[in-house]
Amino acid sequence: MRFWKARPPRVIQGLLLVLAVLLVLAIVGLHFLFPSTQYSYQFFDLLFWGFLLTWAQIAEVKLLAFASFSHLFIFVLAAIILFPPWIVPILVLIFYFNPSILYRTKEDFSYTWYKDLFNRIETALASAAAGFIYYFIYTNLPIYLNSINITQIIAIIFASIANFIVSIFLVSLAVYLTTHMPFKDIWFHNFGWIVASYLMMTPVSLLLARMYAADPPLLGGWGGLSVALFLIPLYYARFHWDEVVKMRKSFDSTVELLSNTIDAKDSHTFLHSERVTAIASALARAYGLDAAQINTIEKGSRIHDIGKIGIPDAILFKPGSLTDEEFAVIKKHPEYGVRLLEPAQDYLRETFDIIKYHHERWDGRGYPEGLAGQEIPLWARIVGLADAYEAMTAGRPYQKAKTPEQALEEIEDLAGIQFDPRLVRLFREIWETNPTWRDREVFLRLYSSKVPSLESSSPSSLEREPETSQPSS
């Protein structure tokens, strides 16, 4: 069974050892500092809350970059209120249950014993941090709003923040060490949208603890009945997160479908948009853009030529030079693209500038509006340069492909004429590191096996001619 046979990378072995030591020290320290709680409890109470911790994990939501999120934190925070803080990390270690253990698909069965151990330890450490913050504030810093004691409310809010920070940091660290995805990208793809929901759900933990400890019980003769009844709306609340993730996955699939629609139309431009995306993404990172902006640039570059669907094939695939009238039709494809995507503007509006203006030129002689210099949106300038380099080195039936060196020389010659000079300088710096997209044949060998022409799961698109100082499409 792969779950037990897998061996962790050395970096993960070291991380597990460090975290395990920290957890032992945290439990001992909490037992010394806060040995008891205001509520009395029995062994059965521990079993019940242990069950809730397990249930919360079963109802988790899968995120986009190898991580997951659940309502576990609510029950952890409630348990911190009810039990001494040193007990909660132990409960987490014992009752933590990741449903991936039960899966047998190729994707999910990569869950291994060391991943499970990491998840237990990081969740326990986060609960230990939350427990320390809660009891430190609750026992040392009485806080009043007029005559109302709000100490417990403030304590649980700060405990929630501590739990969130420690948990997200440790998960992000593990994802970074195993995938080398930058921290800001991990945050953007997985956790940025969760913060508001997380903080808004925090008071529920206080409510659950009060319901459980109520004397007399609110329902029947035991507080657990009230808590169990509350699980029903709480379970359906998790569907909000689940639907957000599904919507984002569906949106990404739709972008890929649009790209593949163009790619399937012309085999000569196979993987054009995939390579443009790789170049544009590298340029955006070098420029210092944040993860959200880079994500938008990647989406826009994948569908930058979607408007060519509206160009007649007789013009789009003409083997010779275009007439002025035919070229005028070609120049309409950026506007066609925006018009085509208008029904999806709630999801794709941010990419419209890329689609519409990626053929504008620094000297103002581009199309469709003849914008110049800084008037051209930065994202469009980035994609426009990437698009030109890819087209130059790809070639067409009527035009021989340039070598990477020749294409670089032409781009540098056109700095301040067709392209943003700063972007050209950054482009050369990246080009000299020999990235995979520098040579088109190398790029195709790496990606073509993943992207068959009509059944691709990776985006690709279509380009007619390189946008150089000569008339182009």
C-alpha positions in Angstrom: 0.0 0.0 0.0 1.5 3.3 -1.1 0.3 5.1 2.0 2.8 3.2 4.1 5.6 2.5 1.6 6.2 6.1 0.4 9.4 7.8 1.7 9.3 11.5 2.4 11.8 13.9 0.8 14.7 14.8 3.1 13.5 18.3 3.4 10.1 17.1 4.6 11.7 14.7 7.1 13.6 17.6 8.6 10.4 19.7 8.7 8.5 16.9 10.4 11.2 16.5 13.0 11.3 20.2 13.8 7.5 20.5 14.0 7.2 17.4 16.2 9.7 18.9 18.7 7.9 22.2 18.7 4.6 20.5 19.3 5.9 18.6 22.3 7.4 21.7 23.8 4.1 23.6 23.1 2.0 20.9 24.9 4.3 20.8 27.9 4.4 24.6 28.1 0.6 25.0 27.9 0.2 22.3 30.6 2.5 24.3 32.8 1.0 27.7 32.1 -2.7 26.8 31.9 -3.4 23.5 33.6 -7.2 23.9 34.0 -10.3 25.5 32.5 -13.4 27.2 33.8 -15.6 24.3 32.7 -15.6 20.8 34.2 -15.4 17.9 31.7 -15.3 14.1 31.6 -13.8 11.5 29.3 -17.1 11.3 27.3 -16.8 15.1 26.5 -13.4 14.5 25.0 -14.7 11.7 22.8 -17.6 13.8 21.6 -15.4 16.7 20.6 -12.9 14.3 19.1 -15.7 13.0 16.9 -16.6 16.6 15.8 -12.9 17.1 14.8 -13.1 14.0 12.6 -16.5 15.0 11.1 -15.1 18.5 10.2 -12.3 16.9 8.2 -14.7 14.6 6.3 -16.6 17.7 5.2 -13.5 19.4 3.9 -13.3 21.5 0.7 -10.5 20.7 -1.8 -8.6 23.8 -2.9 -6.7 24.5 -6.2 -3.0 24.0 -5.3 -2.7 20.7 -3.4 -4.4 21.9 -0.3 -7.8 21.7 1.5 -9.8 23.7 3.9 -12.5 22.8 6.4 -14.6 23.9 9.4 -12.1 22.1 11.6 -10.9 25.4 13.1 -14.4 26.2 14.5 -14.4 23.0 16.6 -10.8 23.5 17.6 -11.5 27.0 18.9 -14.7 25.8 20.7 -12.6 22.9 22.3 -10.1 25.5 23.5 -12.8 27.3 25.4 -14.1 24.1 27.0 -10.9 22.3 27.8 -7.4 23.2 29.0 -5.4 24.3 26.0 -2.8 21.5 26.3 -5.5 18.9 25.7 -6.7 20.3 22.4 -3.5 19.5 20.4 -3.6 16.0 21.8 -7.2 15.6 20.6 -6.2 16.9 17.2 -3.3 14.3 17.0 -5.7 11.5 17.9 -8.8 12.4 16.0 -7.5 14.1 12.9 -8.8 12.3 9.9 -8.1 13.2 6.3 -10.6 11.6 3.9 -7.9 11.2 1.2 -6.9 8.0 3.0 -10.1 6.4 1.7 -9.6 7.6 -2.0 -8.2 5.3 -4.6 -8.0 7.5 -7.6 -4.6 8.2 -9.1 -4.9 11.9 -8.1 -6.0 11.4 -4.5 -4.1 8.3 -3.6 -0.9 10.2 -3.5 -1.8 10.9 0.1 0.9 9.2 2.2 1.7 8.6 5.9 4.1 11.6 6.1 1.5 13.9 4.6 -1.0 12.7 7.1 1.5 13.2 10.0 2.4 16.7 8.8 -1.3 17.6 8.7 -1.9 16.3 12.2 1.2 18.1 13.6 0.6 21.4 11.8 -3.1 21.5 12.9 -2.1 20.6 16.5 0.5 23.3 16.5 -2.0 25.9 15.2 -4.4 24.8 17.9 -1.6 25.2 20.5 -0.9 28.7 19.3 -4.6 29.6 19.4 -4.9 28.1 22.9 -2.0 30.1 24.2 -3.4 33.4 22.8 -6.9 32.7 24.1 -6.0 31.9 27.7 -3.3 34.6 27.9 -5.9 37.3 26.9 -8.7 35.7 28.9 -6.8 35.3 32.1 -4.6 38.5 32.0 -6.4 41.2 30.0 -9.9 41.9 31.1 -11.6 44.0 28.4 -14.9 45.9 28.9 -17.1 47.8 26.5 -18.8 50.2 28.8 -20.0 47.8 31.5 -20.0 44.7 29.3 -17.2 42.2 29.6 -16.1 41.3 26.1 -12.8 39.6 27.1 -13.9 36.2 25.8 -15.0 37.6 22.5 -11.7 39.4 21.9 -9.7 36.4 23.1 -11.4 34.0 20.7 -11.0 36.4 17.8 -7.2 36.8 18.4 -7.0 33.0 19.0 -8.7 32.5 15.6 -6.2 34.8 13.9 -3.2 32.9 15.6 -4.7 29.6 14.5 -5.1 30.9 10.9 -1.6 32.4 10.6 0.2 29.3 12.0 -1.8 26.8 10.0 -1.6 28.7 6.7 2.1 29.4 7.1 2.9 25.8 7.8 0.8 24.5 4.9 2.2 27.1 2.5 5.7 26.1 3.7 5.1 22.5 2.9 3.6 23.3 -0.5 6.6 25.5 -1.3 9.1 22.9 -0.3 7.4 20.2 -2.4 6.3 22.2 -5.4 8.5 25.4 -5.3 5.4 27.4 -5.9 6.1 31.0 -4.6 4.4 31.9 -1.3 2.4 34.7 -2.9 1.0 32.3 -5.5 0.1 29.7 -2.9 -1.8 32.4 -1.0 -3.5 33.8 -4.0 -4.7 30.4 -5.3 -5.7 28.9 -2.0 -6.2 31.2 0.9 -6.7 34.8 -0.1 -10.5 34.5 -0.6 -11.0 32.5 2.6 -9.9 35.2 5.1 -13.2 37.0 5.3 -15.3 33.8 5.6 -12.8 32.5 8.2 -13.1 35.5 10.4 -16.9 35.7 10.0 -17.2 32.1 11.1 -15.0 32.5 14.2 -17.9 33.6 16.6 -19.6 30.3 15.8 -17.0 28.6 17.9 -17.9 30.7 21.0 -21.6 29.9 20.3 -20.9 26.2 20.1 -18.9 26.2 23.4 -21.7 28.1 25.2 -24.4 25.8 23.8 -22.4 22.8 25.0 -21.7 24.1 28.5 -25.1 25.7 29.1 -26.7 24.7 32.4 -29.4 23.8 32.1 -28.9 22.4 28.6 -30.8 24.3 25.8 -32.1 21.0 24.3 -32.8 17.8 26.1 -30.6 16.9 29.0 -27.2 17.3 27.3 -25.5 20.2 25.6 -24.2 17.9 22.8 -27.7 17.7 21.4 -27.7 21.5 20.7 -24.3 21.3 19.1 -25.3 18.3 16.9 -28.4 20.2 15.7 -26.3 23.2 14.8 -24.1 20.9 12.6 -26.9 20.9 10.0 -26.7 24.6 8.9 -22.9 24.5 9.5 -22.5 21.6 7.1 -24.4 23.4 4.4 -22.4 26.6 5.0 -19.3 24.7 3.7 -21.0 24.5 0.3 -20.3 28.2 -0.1 -16.6 27.5 -0.2 -17.0 24.3 -2.2 -19.0 26.2 -4.9 -16.4 28.9 -5.1 -13.7 26.4 -5.8 -15.8 24.5 -8.3 -16.6 27.8 -10.1 -12.9 28.7 -10.3 -12.1 25.3 -11.7 -15.0 25.5 -14.2 -13.8 29.0 -15.2 -10.2 27.7 -15.8 -11.6 24.8 -17.9 -13.7 27.3 -20.0 -10.5 29.4 -20.7 -8.7 26.2 -21.8 -11.7 25.2 -24.0 -11.6 28.6 -25.7 -7.9 28.3 -26.3 -8.2 24.8 -27.7 -10.9 25.9 -30.0 -8.5 28.2 -31.8 -5.7 25.7 -31.7 -7.8 23.0 -33.3 -8.4 25.4 -36.2 -4.8 25.6 -37.4 -2.1 23.0 -36.8 0.6 25.5 -37.8 0.1 27.5 -34.6 0.0 24.5 -32.3 0.7 25.5 -28.6 1.1 29.1 -29.7 -0.9 30.5 -26.8 0.7 28.1 -24.3 4.1 29.5 -25.2 2.9 33.1 -25.3 1.5 32.5 -21.8 4.9 31.1 -20.6 6.7 34.1 -22.0 4.2 36.7 -20.7 4.2 35.1 -17.2 8.0 35.3 -17.0 7.9 38.9 -18.1 5.2 39.8 -15.6 7.2 38.2 -12.8 10.4 40.1 -13.8 8.4 43.3 -13.9 7.4 42.7 -10.3 3.7 42.2 -10.7 1.8 40.4 -8.0 0.2 36.9 -8.2 -3.3 38.2 -9.0 -2.0 40.3 -11.9 0.1 37.5 -13.2 -2.9 35.2 -13.1 -4.9 37.7 -15.1 -2.1 38.0 -17.7 -1.9 34.2 -18.0 -5.7 34.0 -18.6 -5.7 36.8 -21.1 -2.7 35.5 -23.0 -4.3 32.1 -23.4 -7.3 33.6 -25.2 -5.7 36.7 -26.7 -6.5 35.5 -30.2 -10.1 34.3 -29.6 -11.4 36.9 -31.9 -9.9 35.1 -34.9 -12.8 32.7 -34.7 -14.7 35.6 -36.4 -12.2 36.0 -39.3 -13.1 34.1 -42.6 -10.8 31.2 -43.2 -10.1 32.4 -46.7 -8.4 35.4 -45.2 -7.0 33.8 -42.0 -5.3 30.9 -43.9 -4.3 32.8 -47.1 -0.8 31.5 -48.1 0.3 34.7 -49.6 0.4 38.4 -48.6 -2.8 40.0 -47.6 -4.4 42.9 -49.5 -5.2 46.1 -47.7 -8.8 45.1 -47.5 -8.0 41.7 -46.1 -5.6 43.1 -43.6 -8.3 45.6 -42.5 -10.5 42.5 -41.7 -7.7 40.9 -39.8 -7.2 44.0 -37.7 -10.7 43.6 -36.3 -10.0 40.4 -34.5 -9.1 42.0 -31.1 -12.5 43.8 -31.1 -14.2 40.6 -32.2 -12.6 38.8 -29.3 -13.9 41.3 -26.7 -17.4 41.2 -28.3 -17.4 37.4 -28.3 -16.5 37.3 -24.6 -18.9 40.0 -23.4 -21.5 37.5 -22.1 -18.8 36.3 -19.7 -17.6 39.8 -18.7 -18.3 39.1 -15.0 -15.5 36.6 -15.1 -13.3 37.7 -18.0 -13.5 41.5 -17.9 -10.0 41.9 -16.6 -8.6 40.2 -19.7 -10.4 42.5 -22.1 -7.5 45.0 -22.3 -5.1 42.2 -23.1 -7.3 40.9 -25.9 -8.2 44.3 -27.4 -4.8 46.0 -27.2 -2.1 43.3 -27.6 -1.5 44.5 -31.2 -0.9 48.2 -30.3 2.6 49.6 -30.8 4.8 51.8 -28.7 5.0 54.4 -31.5 1.2 54.5 -32.0 1.0 52.7 -35.3 -0.7 49.6 -34.0 -4.4 48.6 -34.0 -7.3 48.7 -33.2 -7.1 52.3 -31.7 -3.5 53.4 -32.4 -2.6 53.9 -28.7 1.0 54.9 -28.0 3.5 54.5 -25.1 2.0 54.4 -21.7 -1.5 54.7 -23.1 -1.3 51.0 -23.9 -2.2 48.9 -20.8 0.8 47.3 -19.3 -0.7 43.8 -19.5 -1.3 44.2 -23.2 2.3 45.4 -23.7 3.6 42.3 -22.0 1.4 39.9 -24.0 2.1 41.8 -27.2 5.9 41.3 -26.9 5.5 37.7 -25.9 3.1 37.1 -28.9 5.5 38.7 -31.3 8.5 36.6 -30.2 6.5 33.4 -30.3 5.2 34.2 -33.8 8.7 35.2 -35.1 10.3 31.9 -34.0 7.3 29.8 -35.0 7.2 30.7 -38.7 4.2 30.2 -41.1 3.7 28.4 -44.4 4.5 31.7 -46.1 7.3 32.9 -43.8 10.4 31.1 -42.5 10.8 30.9 -38.8 13.6 33.1 -37.2 16.1 31.6 -34.9 15.8 32.7 -31.2 18.9 34.9 -31.7 17.4 36.6 -34.8 14.1 37.1 -33.0 15.8 38.7 -30.0 17.8 41.0 -32.3 14.6 42.1 -34.1 12.8 42.8 -30.8 15.7 44.8 -29.5 15.8 46.8 -32.8 12.1 47.6 -32.3 12.5 48.8 -28.6 10.9 52.2 -28.4 9.3 51.7 -31.8 7.0 48.7 -31.4 7.8 47.5 -27.9 8.1 49.1 -24.4 11.9 49.6 -23.9 11.8 48.5 -20.3 10.0 45.3 -21.2 12.6 44.6 -24.0 15.4 45.0 -21.4 13.7 42.5 -19.1 13.0 40.2 -21.9 16.7 40.0 -22.8 17.6 39.3 -19.2 15.2 36.4 -19.0 16.1 35.2 -22.5 19.8 34.9 -21.5 18.9 32.5 -18.7 17.8 30.0 -21.5 14.2 29.4 -20.4 12.3 26.5 -21.9 10.2 28.9 -24.1 13.4 30.4 -25.7 13.6 27.7 -28.4 10.2 26.6 -29.8 11.2 23.1 -30.6 12.4 22.5 -27.0 9.1 23.9 -25.8 7.0 21.7 -28.1 8.9 18.6 -27.0 8.2 19.4 -23.4 4.5 20.2 -23.8 3.1 18.5 -26.9 2.8 15.1 -25.3 0.4 16.8 -22.8 -1.6 18.6 -25.3 -3.1 16.6 -28.2 -4.7 18.9 -30.8 -8.4 18.4 -30.0 -8.4 16.8 -26.5 -6.0 19.0 -24.7 -6.1 19.8 -21.1 -3.6 22.6 -21.5 -4.4 25.8 -23.3 -3.2 26.6 -26.8 -4.1 29.1 -29.5 -3.5 30.4 -32.9 -1.5 33.2 -34.4 -1.4 34.3 -38.0 1.7 36.3 -38.4 4.4 37.9 -36.2 3.7 41.5 -35.2 6.8 43.1 -36.4 7.5 46.4 -38.2 6.0 44.9 -41.3 2.2 44.6 -41.8 0.9 41.7 -39.7 -2.3 40.1 -38.5 
